[in-house]
Amino acid sequence: MKKELAKTYSPKDFEDRLYKYWEESGFFKAEIDPAKKPYTIVMPPPNVTGQLHIGHALDCTLQDILIRYKRMAGYSALWLPGTDHAALATEAKIVSEMKKEGVTKHQLGRDGFMKRAWEWKEKYGGTIQKQQRKMGSSCDWSRNRFTMDEGCSKAVQKVFTDLYKKGYIYRGERIINWCPSCKTSISDIETEYEEQDGFFWHINYPLADGSGFVEIATTRPETLLGDTAVAVNPKDERYKDIVGKMLKLPLTDREIPVVADEYVDMEFGTGCVKITPAHDPNDFEVGKRHNLPLIHMMNDDATVKEGVGVKYAGMDRYEARKAMVKDLEEQGLLVKVEPHKHNVGTCQRCGTTVEPTASLQWFVKMKELAGPAIDVVKSGELRYVPKRFENSYLFWMENIRDWCISRQIWWGHRIPAYYCQNKDCGHTEITLDGIDKCPKCGAPMVQDEDTLDTWFSSALWPFSTLGWPEKTPDYEYFYPTQTLVTAYDIITFWVSRMIFSGLEHTGEKPFKDVLIHGLVRDDQGRKFSKSLGNGVDPLEIIDKYGADALRLTLVTGNAPGNDMRWTEAKVTNSRNFINKLWNASRFILMNLPEDFEKPVLPKEMPIEDKWALSLFNSMVKNVTANLEAYEFGVAVQNIYDFTWDIFCDWYIELTKPRIAEGGGNALAAQNVLVYIMAGILKMLHPFIPFVTEEIWQSLPNGEEESIMMTKWCEYDEGLNFSKEQEDFSKIVDAIRAVRVQRSELNVPPSKKASMEIETKETELFKSCESFFIKLAGASAVEVTERVEAAEGKMTAVTASARIFTPKSELVDEEKERARIEKEIAAVQKDIDFLSKKLNNPGFLAKAPAQQIENERAKLAKAEEKMRKLLAE
C-alpha cells in the first residue's frame, strides 16, 4: 500500500477511477439480508431526456449522504435509481425535432411515432444518469427503473383497472385546464397562476322584450359567444322582476335566459354575471343546476369555432377579443372599460395562458382516497421534515378536487379503455388484454387515444419499482421505504399522490419520513433561469473544483426546507477545506514509520492526546445525532470545525515536537493521529466520498480496503476524558489569547519573550509550560498565583488565567508609537469621510437603504478601531 499521497489535491486524477472501482466492486448493490435492517430511498426520477442541473445536484447529494451513512451504520441500504418518461416534456422535444425535418406526428401514425420516441429515449435517456455518477451517487444501478418499463407499466395498468372497478376512476365532462400550445389537458397543480394586467369590459345585454338592458362585466369578452345565461342572486331586489326573462346575446342571433343562483355575489360589480358553462368552472356548476347547454366556442388551439363565432370564426382568442370589443363599441353596447389586475392560469410547461374548458376526460375521485392520506400525517405516522410543510400538504389534501388523469398525447401509458363504435350500444370496456369486438353487440371496439398523466405512474414509484403487484423478495424486504428526499415545490404534484397511492394499493405508507429541502438560488435570491442568464452547470463546477467541493458547498449551511444561495466563493471555501484535509493527511503519512500497520491507542496518554480524542468522541456523537435528525448542515459544520480548528490547527502542531524527538512518545502521537484521521475520513465520507476514499486507501488503518464498506464511528465512553478535555482547553484558550495579542501587535512568530502566568490552577499550567514555549512564543515561563508588578507588561486574559509579557520584549516602543500614530491618522481620515457622507441629506435621500446601512457599519468599525488604538 502506498504511504504518500500526491503532492497536490487534484480530483481529476482519481474521481472517475474511484467511481469505476466502487461500481465494479458491487459496493452499491443492496443485498436482502435478514440479519440487517433495510434502509430504502427511491430516487425522485428525473426526466429521462433531462440534463443534470443544480437542483438535481442538491437532491443527489442529500440522498447519497443518507445512503452512505446508513450503509456504514450497518443497514442494507438501497438507493433505487430511475427515470421518468416525462410524457408531455419528452413528446414536445420529439415533436420539435421532427418539425425541423418537416414531419408531423400524424404523418408517422401512432406506431411510427412511438417507435421514434423509444429510439429518442435510448439515444438521450442515459445522459443524466452518467452525470449522476459524476456526482458520486452510490445508487444500486442493477435495480435501475423507468416509469414505462415492463414492470412499472404492469403496475400502472393494474392500478387503473382496480380504481375503475372500485368506482374511483370515471369518465365525464368536467371543466379542465386546457393548454392551447401543448394541445392537452393539464391538472390543477400543473397550472401556475401569475398576476397580469387586464381589463373589466362592461357590456349591456338587451332584454328581448325591449324593456332595457342588463349590464355585466367580464375579463374575457370573447367567451360571450359561449354564454347560455346571465345569473343574478335570488335575494337581489334589483333584478327580481327580470328573472326568467330572455336577453339578446350581443354579436349573435341567440337569446339566453336570466337565471337566479346564490353563486352570484350581489356586492360585486353590477350583480349580474354572464354564464359560460363550457369555459368556466363556476359557470359549469351553475349550468348543471339550471340545465343550461354547453356551448364550446373555442378550438383546441384557442381559435374561435366555426358555427359559433360567425365572422370571428378561425380568429385567435385575443384577435377575436379585439374585434368583438370594437363591434360592441360600434353597436353602443360597450359601457366602459376598467383596468384590472387578476390572476391568470398558465401552463407550467410552456407558459401559455390556459383555457378552462369543459371536456370529456378521465378523472380519479379524490375525496375517499384523500382521507387515509390525511390521517396518516395528522397521526404522526408519516412525518414531514420540517413539520411546517405538513400544513401545505394538508391544505391541499383537505381541499382536493377530482384529478384529471387523461392527456391528449401519445408518449405515455395508453388508457386501457375500449369504446364500442355502435352508437346505439356505446359500451366501454376496461381491459388489459385488448379487445376487437364489443361483448355486448359485436361491433368493432376502438381503444382510447389518450394517455395517462405522467404523475399517475410516478405516484406508484415507491412500490412499482420494487416489483409490486408481485410479492417479490425486494418488495417484501425493502418496502415500505424509509425516507423520501425532495423539494417543497412538488409536494402536491408528487408526494401527496404517492402517499394516497401507497395506502390504497399496498395498505402501507410508502415512506416514513418526507425530507423537504429548499431550492438553490443565485446570490441575489433569484431562481436560476435561462432568461436571467444566471444558471450554474454542476458539471462545469465538477470539472473546475471536483465533485466533493460541489457536494460540500451544497450541504454547508443547508437546513431542511430552507432555500440556499449559491456563490462560487463558497465552492472555493469548500475546496480550501479539502486541501487542508489532503495536506494534513500527507503530513501524517510522511511521518509514519515504514512498519506502521494500524493505529492502536496507547494505554497511557498525555493530556493533549486525551483532549483531542475526547473532542473527537464528542464530535462523533453529535454528528450521528445530526444525521439522524436530517441536520446535514449542522453535521458537516461540526466535522469541519473539529477537523480544521482542533485537529489541523492544534493537535497536529502539538504532535510535531514529539514526532521530531522520536521514540515511544512519537509512536503514541502517530497512533492517535492515524486513529483520529481515520475517524475524520469516515465521518466525512458521506459528504465528500471521493477524497476520503483516496486518502483512506493510502492510510494504514487495518480495516476494509474501501472506506464505504467500513463501520461507522460510534461514541466510545472509554474515550470520554472530560477532565482532561476541560483542563487542556484552558491551556489552548490561554495560548490562543497570547497569539491574538501578538498578531494585533504585528509581532513575528520568531520573536520570543518571557511570560508570567497568573492562575489558581498552577499545577495544570506548570505541567503545560512547554506548550507556551512551542506554540506561544515564550522564551521562559513562570506560573504563579499572583503577579505583583504588571507595569509595562502586555496582558492577555482568559477565564482561567492572566498572561503577562513585557512589552519591551515584544516591540520597539518608538517604532510601535510611530506605527500607532500613523494608523490613528489613517483611521481618523476614514471616520471624517464616512461621517460627512452620512450627514449629507442628499446621500441619505438618494442612496439605497442597504448602501446607507453598509456605510454606517463601516463607520462603526472605524470608530471601534480608533478606540482600540487610543487604548494602546
Number of C-alpha atoms within 10 A of each C-alpha: 7 9 18 16 19 11 9 10 18 13 19 14 10 15 22 14 12 18 19 12 13 15 17 10 11 12 16 24 19 23 15 17 11 9 9 12 15 23 23 26 25 23 21 23 18 18 19 25 22 18 19 19 16 21 20 20 22 25 20 23 26 23 24 23 24 23 25 25 25 23 24 21 17 17 20 24 28 26 27 25 24 24 23 23 26 23 21 20 18 21 22 17 14 17 16 14 13 15 12 9 9 9 13 15 19 9 10 13 11 15 11 12 21 17 12 16 19 12 12 17 16 13 11 13 21 15 15 20 23 13 18 20 17 18 29 24 26 26 30 19 17 13 16 14 21 21 28 18 11 11 18 24 18 18 21 25 17 17 19 22 19 14 16 16 12 8 11 18 21 14 14 13 13 22 24 25 27 26 27 19 16 21 15 18 28 25 19 18 15 16 21 16 17 11 10 12 10 15 17 18 20 20 23 21 21 19 20 16 10 9 8 12 15 18 20 20 24 17 17 14 22 23 24 21 24 22 25 24 26 24 24 27 21 17 13 16 10 13 17 14 8 17 16 12 14 20 23 19 23 19 17 13 7 13 17 20 20 23 24 22 16 13 15 18 15 18 8 10 14 15 19 23 25 22 26 28 28 27 26 20 18 13 23 21 17 23 20 12 10 12 9 21 16 17 17 20 25 27 16 17 17 20 20 27 19 15 10 16 23 13 15 22 18 18 18 16 22 15 14 21 17 13 16 21 18 12 15 18 14 10 11 10 19 19 14 12 15 11 11 12 12 14 12 16 22 20 25 16 16 12 14 16 20 24 23 19 25 22 17 13 19 22 20 20 18 18 15 10 18 24 13 16 25 21 13 17 17 14 9 12 12 20 19 20 17 16 14 10 17 19 12 13 19 19 12 17 21 15 10 15 15 16 19 25 22 27 26 17 23 21 26 23 24 19 24 21 20 22 22 23 18 14 9 8 14 15 17 18 19 17 16 14 6 14 18 14 16 21 14 12 14 13 18 15 22 18 19 14 16 22 20 24 25 21 19 21 25 25 21 25 29 29 25 23 24 25 18 23 19 14 11 11 12 18 19 14 20 23 22 22 22 18 21 22 20 25 23 19 13 12 19 20 16 19 22 19 21 26 25 27 25 22 17 17 17 15 10 15 26 25 22 16 18 22 22 25 24 19 22 22 21 18 13 9 13 13 15 19 12 8 7 9 8 14 15 19 13 23 20 11 15 18 12 14 18 24 29 26 25 27 27 23 24 26 22 19 17 23 18 18 20 16 16 20 18 19 14 14 10 17 22 15 14 22 21 13 17 20 16 17 23 20 18 20 24 20 14 17 23 13 16 20 11 9 7 16 13 14 19 15 18 15 6 9 14 12 17 23 23 21 25 26 23 24 20 24 22 20 21 23 15 17 20 20 13 17 18 14 12 20 18 23 19 19 27 23 16 17 20 20 13 20 25 15 12 18 24 19 14 17 20 18 14 18 19 16 13 17 18 11 10 12 10 12 17 18 20 23 25 26 19 22 26 22 18 19 24 23 19 22 23 24 23 21 23 26 29 23 27 24 25 25 21 19 22 23 17 17 26 20 19 11 14 12 13 17 22 23 16 15 16 20 17 13 16 12 10 8 16 18 18 13 13 18 19 13 17 20 15 19 21 18 16 23 21 16 19 27 18 13 15 20 12 9 15 12 15 12 12 7 13 16 18 16 25 21 25 21 20 14 15 16 11 15 25 14 11 16 18 14 17 20 18 14 17 22 23 20 13 14 21 16 22 17 13 12 15 8 8 12 9 11 17 20 18 20 16 16 9 14 21 20 23 24 21 17 16 12 13 20 17 10 12 9 10 14 13 11 11 16 14 12 15 18 12 13 19 16 13 16 19 11 12 18 14 11 16 16 10 11 9 10 14 14 10 9 11 10 10 9 12 17 13 11 15 16 12 15 20 14 13 18 16 11 16 18 11 10 14 10 7 10
